[in-house]
Amino acid sequence: MKTIYLVRHGETFFNKTGKVQGWCDSLLTETGIAQAERVGKMFRKNHTTFDAAWISDMGRTRKTANIILDQSNNNTVDLHETPLLRETSFGRFEGGSSEDMWHEVGRVIGKPDFTDSFPSAEKILALEGIKKLDTLKIAENFDDVKVRVLLLLKELEKSDRSVILLVSHSLFISILLRVIGNIDADHVPNASITKIIYKEGEFHPAYVGKVE
């Protein structure tokens, strides 16, 4: 059996200022740092000992993971960096206004009132529109991210570690949950914890998006 704690990174500057942030990156805000510290202290209080920690190849997940490991007395655990845990690519919209992106996509998919506040399930469907609008041809839809999710799950299955910390991103986590359990998470808050149990060849979410 394996226990996997899947954490979204802490709040970043782009999160705070309403910028699109998939494959681009920005620093954690003071709030984001405090959020990561809170998560680490929660793990310490529960005496959680990690024997592996995997992150995406983004600075915001690295910073979040380092804080969590330090605050939970797991600072001897090495970080394993993998692009499989990356957020969805938003192509030409990266770094631009999140509001503008969702409005533009909303018109394409027949939902002109689409905003960033829509639930993750709606955003996952809208990824198809983003991919169609992306002149750079690097945006990802659900199927593209699903490929990465399945590769990640295979890596987790092969791992000889039993308690694993993963630090990733909002839509990636939402898509992973849909793949393993057909679960639509309305929202995955910054620095929230999703616990997944791997047993007898299957992944089962124990809880989703816990912040306290």
Buried (B, 14 or more C-beta within 10 A) or exposed (E): EBBBBBBBBBBBBBBBEEBBBBBBBBEBBEBBBBBBBBBBEBBBEEEBEBEBBBBBBBBBBBBBBBBBBBBBEBEEBEBBBBEBBBBBBBBBBBBBBBBEBBBBBBBBBEBEEBEEEBEBBBBBBBBBBBBEBBEEEBBBBBEBBBEBBBEBBEEBEEBEBBBBBBBBBBBBBBBBBBBBBEBBBEBBBBBBBBBBEBEEEEBEBEEBBBEE
